[in-house]
């Protein structure tokens, strides 16, 4: 199993930046993918970004391309989501995820592909 704990969500003004992080414990070597999802009340969870274990493969939803960057520090078992030029529509609960997934056919973006979820960290942009 893998336990995930996020931190770093805050209330910020539009145009500002945040860098939430996610610390993994347990057996992080048992998964091949790490990512971030977000959810607004009343809407489905949306995949934001994903990264492979070696950091070679990176995926982003179109709405954050060029603004967000996902990265992983293997030595610290930590995943980061650098969020720049934040917009009010980025407001959501952000969840860190990890799993043993199939990458083909957009597998990285399917919520049910990930076995492990954090408790979430709130990002509010006004």
Number of C-alpha atoms within 10 A of each C-alpha: 12 18 17 23 18 23 19 14 18 16 13 17 14 16 13 13 18 18 16 20 22 26 18 22 15 10 10 20 14 13 18 17 25 30 29 26 21 22 19 15 8 6 8 10 18 18 21 25 25 27 23 20 18 11 16 7 11 16 18 21 13 9 11 17 12 11 13 20 20 22 19 21 13 14 6 10 14 19 26 22 23 15 20 17 15 22 18 14 12 20 19 21 18 27 25 30 29 28 21 15 18 13 14 7 8 9 13 26 22 14 16 11 17 21 14 17 20 20 14 22 21 20 20 19 19 13
